[in-house]
């Protein structure tokens, strides 16, 4: 009998952070606009990513042209971290002083703890260094002769701007705000989940057990018992089943062992085999969906008043990711179902992985990423190859059909963001196209790295929350159903001219970054499907 899958470990080591740095306060370009200024390659302040807690498992809705002379490599915006002997839990060390220090990112804030009965609002890292929350973010502070000041790890005497607590509040404020805006740091987790760990993604079933068992006893009320008429006095002749109060209940197929703690009761009139049938059931007759059954003290108990799915699969996708076209929503939901299913249909373990996937997608900051490559829709896209064409020194990427029931591209409907679309159409420049995509990405929870200069092929560099991934979205001109490709994916990291600018230490840092981070190369743009029917698309090139 097959052993239950093992739990996927989280990338929690903060001692070898890999970071992307935004421009420093002295530079222009602290927004997503391209300004032409050069980035500072010496900014030393980095922050590691943070592991996220696992809340309740119930899933519910969350209350233009390119020229060689004018473009820069995408890597020009990636400032690699210096090597530190003993970095702080949240901040890298530096021999240089700065004022003011950076705000730490939201992922790192999750590592901070507030002491019980602390009315002043101090937060502490694992080295007991204090932080406070300003209206615009969280900063490290230290005690000085004239009160609390902003500081950074390694500074013996705080030299940053003085801060004070807002009366009757746990928020703090600067006493005399500086004119310069603080830099912001985008941190990457220490490493990415390996292929072997992804293969064990079904182990999250045991995480579901822990979450469900932790519920108060009232959540395990058996009095309503709508499921009780699903039972039979005799054991089913085929398939797995469990026994409750002398009745036998068929369960969704899974590897049922002595240590199994979670199964899915199967409705007598519905078998959750394929996507279309499962989606139709969730939309029109959700009472027929499988029900959780937990084993406690050797007995099976049904979690009757909380169904595994509060919405249909497509509704989860459309709630988690804004502005997608109806076809992309359906294709993405279908891809999730197919990826967690076996050739014979979905299993109980597959339902658990799908449950956790949608929970994570609804809140990608406070939940743990699932395995099986389901952490992000953009990572689920297949890599498309290019074909030789009549381009001098280039190739052509053929765009997949937008209306095929297969996840090959993601499309965003302009009518779902009319204000930004109208602003772009009024001035359809490459910079405004980049700003349009940056808005869509930020609206979907991604962090866009501000670029102080125009990147190669008008690229947007961004990352998802809470996973070690980096996306490079290039926006070349689109010609009908084809996109000319003059640069190979990843060439920005292997360009001899770029590598010649790096010393041995930075080359090692670049290698470490690429080893620890999933870098996905994307192509996007505007495609006119028909007259008056434009779409913004994203595909993945390989």
N, C-alpha and C positions, 0 to 999 in steps of 0.2 A: 504494500500500500504506500502510496506516495506521501512523503513527509510534507507538512505544511510549509509554505515558503517562509523565508527569513525576512526580518525587517530590514528595510533600506536604511543605512546610517546616513545622518545628515552631515554636510560639510561644515563643521563647527570650529575648526582650528583658526583662531584669529592671529596666529603668530607669524604667518607668511602671507600678508594681505597682498592682493593685486588690485590696483586702483586706477581709475580714470580721473584725471583732474580737469576741472573747469578753469577758465582764466582767473588770474589773481586780481585783487581790487585795483591795482594800478593799470590794468589793461582795459581797453574797450572790448565789447563783445561778450558781456555777461548775459546776454539774451540769445535767442536762437537766430538773430539776424547776422548776416555775414558783413563784417566791417572792414576786413582787410588787414587788421592788426596781427602781429605775430604773437603766438602763445609763449608763455614763460615755461621753459623746460626744467626750471630748477625749483619749482614749488614743492616743498618736502612733505606736505601734510596729507596723509592718507588715512582712510578709515576702513576697517574690515567690515564684512557683512555680518549679519546677526541671524542666529537661528530663531525660528518663530514658534510660539506656543501653538498647541492644537486645541481649538475650542470645540464646542458641541458639533457632532457629526451631522445633525439635521441640516439639510440643504434647503434654504428658503431665499427668496429674493432679497438682495441687499437694499434695509431701509435706504535748363534750357540749353544753350550750345556750349561746347567745351573746347578750350584752346590750351595748348601746351604752356603758353606764356602766362596764363591767368589762373591756372588751377594748381592746387597743392594735393599731395598725397593724403589719403585718409589718415595715415599714421601720424601726420603732423599734429592731429588733435589728440593723440594718445600720449600722455606724458607718463612714462613708466616710473614706478616708485623707486626711490633709492634703497640701498641695502642698510638695514638697521640692525644693531646687535640685540637690543631688547626693546621692541616697540611696546607702547602702552596697549591696554586692552582696546582702546578706542582711537588712539592718535599716534602717528609716527613721531619719532624724535627728530630734533633738528638743532644744529649749532647756530642757526640764524634766528634772530628775534623778528617778530612781526606784530602788527597791530592793525586791525583786530584779528583774533584767530578765526578759523572757519567755523561755521555751524556744522554740527555733525548730521549725517543723513538719517532718515527715518528708520532704516534698518538697524543702524547702530544704537538708536535710542532704545530699541527693544532690549538691549543688553543691560540697560541701567536699571537700578533698583531704588525704590523710595523706602526709607526706613519708617517703621510704624510710628504713628502719632507725630510725624514731622509736619508741622504747619507751615514751615518756611519754604517748602517746595524743593529742597535739595534732592538731587539724584546722584547715585554713586555707581562707579564701575567696579570691576572685581578687585582693583587695587585701592579701593576706597577713595578714589579721587572724586571731588564734588563737581556737579554740573547743575546748571539752572536753565529754566525755560524762559526765553525771551519771546516777545510777540511773533518774531520771525523764525524762531528755531531754538535749538538747545546748544549751549556752549559750556566748555570747561571753565571753572573759576578757581581762584585762589585768594587766600586772605592776605591783604597788604596793610600797611600802616594806616591808610585812610579808608579801609573797608574792603569789600569784595571787588576783585577785578577779573576780567577775562584773561585766560592764560592758555598754555598748551603744555603737553607732556615734556618734561625735561627742563622747564623754566623754573629756576629756584625762587625767584621773586616775580610775581605777576606784573606785567607791563601793559596789559591790554586796557580797554576802556572800563571805567568803573561802573558797577551795576548795583542796583538796589531792588529790594522786594517791593512790589506794588501792595499797598496796605490792604488787608483782608483778602489776600489772594496768594496762591502759590506761584503766580507768574512774576517775573522780574523784568526790569527795564534798564536801559543805559541811562546814566545820569547826564552825561553830555555826549550825545551821539556823534560819532565821527561821520564825516562826509562820505568817505569811501565805503562802498558796499562790501560786505564780507564775501570771500570766495565760498563756493559750494563744492562739496566733494561727492562724487559718485563712487561708491565702493562696490567691489565684486567679491563674492564669497571666495573662500580660500581655494576651492577646487570644484570640479564638476563631478557629478555622479558617473561612475564608470559603467561600461556596458554590462559588466557582470552584475552590478547592483541594480541596474534597470531591469534585468531579467528576473529579479526577485521582487518586482513591484507588487505582486499579489499578496505579499506578506502584510500589506496594510490591512488585511482582514483582521489581523490580531489587534491592530490599532483601533479599528472600529469596535471591537469587543471591549477594549478598555474604556473607550468613550461612552459606550452605551451602558456598561455596568456601573459607571460612575454616576449615572442619573439617580435622582431621588426615587424612592420606592414607588411613589405615585405614578411615575412614568411607566411602571411595569404592571399597571392595573389590568387584571384579566376579566373584569366584570362585563365589559361591553361585548367582547367575544364574537365579533362579526365573522371571524375566521373559523369559529368552532365547527360550523357545518361543512368545513372543508375536510374534516377527518372521516376515516372509515374504520370499521371494526376489524378489518383484515388488512394485512400488510400488502402493499402494491406488488404485483408480480414482477415488475421491472422498475429499475431506478432506485435512487436513495430515498429514505423516509426516516422520520423520527416519530417517537411515541410520546403523547401527552395525555395523561389521565385515561389510559386504556385505548385511545384512538390513534390511528396511524395517519401521518400527514406527509404527503409527497413534498419533497424539497427540490429546488432548482439544483441541477447536477453540480457536484463539486467533490473534491477529494475529502470524504468524511472519515475522520480518524477519531481515536479515543480522546485526543486533546483538542478537537474542534470545538470552538466556543461560539461560533456564529454561523447560522444557515439562513436560507430564505425559503419560507413556506410558499408553495406554488398553488395558485388558484386552480381548482379542478377544471375550470373551463378555459384556462389560458396558459400557454407555454411561452415564455419570453425568449424565443429563439432568434428572430431576425429584427433588424432595425425598424423597418416599416410597421410591422405588427406591434412592436413595443411602443413606438411613437404614437401610433393611433390609439392604443390602449391608454397611455398616459394623458392624451388629450381628451378622450371621450368617455372613458370608463376607468378612472384611476383606482377605483376600489378593487380592481382585479390584479393590481400589481403585487409582486411578491412582498411578503412581510418578514421583518426581522424576527428571528427566534434566537434567544441567548441561552446558554447553558450556565446555570448558577446552582452550586451545591449538587451537581449531578443531575439536575432536572432542567428540562427545556421550558422556557417561558417566552411568550410572544409579546413583542413590543407593539401593542395594538393601536395606540393613539398617535403614533408618529410614523408615517409612511417613509420609506427610503427616499422617494422622489416627490417633492412638492410641486413640480412643474414638469412639462414635457422636456425632452432633451433639447429640442430647438429653442424652447423658451429659456433654458439655462444659458445657452450660447448667446442668444440675443441680449440677455440681461447682463452677462459678463463682459461682452465686447460690443461696443456701440458702433453704429453706422454701417454694419455689414449688410450686404445685399441678401435677399431672401435665399438665393441659391447658395451663397457662401455659408449662411447659417445652417442650412440643411446639410451641405457637404461636410461641414466641420463636425456637426453632431453625429452624422453617419460615420465619419472617420473615427471618432472616439469609440462608438459602439463596436465597429469592426475590429479596432485594434485590441480591445479587451476580450474579444470573442474567440472561440476555437472554431474549427471547421464545422463542427456539429451545432454551433450556436453559442450563446452566452452562458457562462457558468456562474455559480455563486461568487467565486473569487473575482470574476470579471465585473459583476455588479458592484462589488466592494470597491474595486479600482475606479469604476466609473463614478460612484458616489463621491469618492475622495477627489477625483479630478474636478468635478463640478463645484465641490466645496472650495477647492483651491482657486479655481477660476473666478468665483464670486468675490473672494478676498485673498489676493495673492501676497499680501503683506503679513497677515496673521495666521496663515496656514502653511503646511508643508507641501512642497511640490510632489506630485505623484511620479511614478516611474513609467516605463514603457514609452518614453519619449512624449508624454502627454503634458509636460510642464508648460508648454506654450504653443499656441496655434501656429506661429511662424516656424517653429522647429518641426512641426508636423508636415510642413510642405515638402514635397519631393524636390530633389535638385534636378533642374532642367539642363540639358546639354545644348550646346550651340551647333549650328550647321554652317558649313562654308557658303558664302554668298559672293556677290560681285563687289564686295567691299575691299578696298585696298588696305591690307594690314588688319582686317577685322573679320568678324563672323556675325551670324544672325541668330538671335534667339526667337523662336516662334512661340507666340503666346498661346497657351491652351484655350480651348473654347470655354467661354464663361458659363455656359448653360449645361455642361456635362455633370452628371451626378457622381463626381469624383473630386476629392480635394487635391487640386493642382494649383490653385491660386486663391487669393482673397480679394474680394471686391468691396468697395465702399461707395455707398450711394450719395451723390452730392445733395440730393433733396433732404437728407438727414442732417446736413450741416449747412443750411442755406446761406447764413451770414458769411461764413468763411469762404464758401464757394463764390458768392457774388463779389467778394473782395478780390479773389484771385482773377475771376473773369474780367474784372474791370482793368486789371493790369497783369496780364499773364506772363510774368517774367520768371526766369529760373529761380531767383531768390524767393519770389512769392509762392512758387510751387513747392519749394522746400519748406517754407513756413506753413503751407497748407497741410503737408504730410506731418510736420512736427505737431501741429494742433491735433490731428487725428490720433497720433501715437500717444501724446500726453493725455488726451481725453480717455484713452483706454488703459491708463495706468503705467505707461512706459516712461522712463526718464531719458529725455533727449539731452545729449551732451552739447552744450553751447560751443559753437565753433567761431573763432575770431577771424576766420578767413574762409574763402570758398574752397571746398574740398573737391577732390577728383570726382567728376561727373555729378557735381552738385549734391554730394552724398549727405545723408542724415545718419549720424551715429547715435544709437540709443540702446537701452538695456531694459530687461524686465525686472520686476522686483523679486528679490529673494532667491534667485538662481544664478549660477555662474555662466552667464551667456552675454554675448555682445552681438548686436546686429549692425551691419553696415548696409544701408539702403541707398543704392545709387539711382539717380533720376536722369537717365540719358534721354535724348529725343526719341519719340515713338513714331514709327511709320506704319500705320495700318495695324496689322496683326504681328508685326515683327519689330524687334528692338536691336539696333546695331550694337555690337559689343567689341570695343577696341581694347579693353583691359580684361585680364583673366582674374577670376575670383582669388583673392588672397595676394595678388601681385603687389599690393601696397605694403605687405610685410616682407617681401623678398626683393624689392627693388634695390639693385646694387648701389645706386646713388644715396638712397636712404640709409642703407646699412653702413655705408662708408662714414656717415655722420655720427655713428654710435661708437662709444668706447666699449671695451670688453665687458665692463660691468653692466652697461645698458643693454648690450646684446644678450647677456645672461638673463637680465630682467625681462626682456622681450620673449625669450624662449620660455621662461617660467610662466609668463602671462598666457602664451598660446597653449602651453601644456595644461593649464588649469582652467581655461575658459573655452566654452563652446562659441566659436565665432561663426555666425551665419551670414552669408553674402546674399543680399536681396537686390532685386531690381523692381522699380516701381515707375508709375507714370499715369497718364490719362489716356484711355482708349475710348474711341467713339464707336460704341456697339452698333449704333444706327443714328440717323439724323435726330438730333435733339436728345440723345440718350448716351451721355458720357458716363464713365465709371473710373474711379481711381483703383488701380490694381497693385498688388504686390505678389511677386513670384520669387522663388529661390533659385539661384544659379549655382551650378556645381563645377 
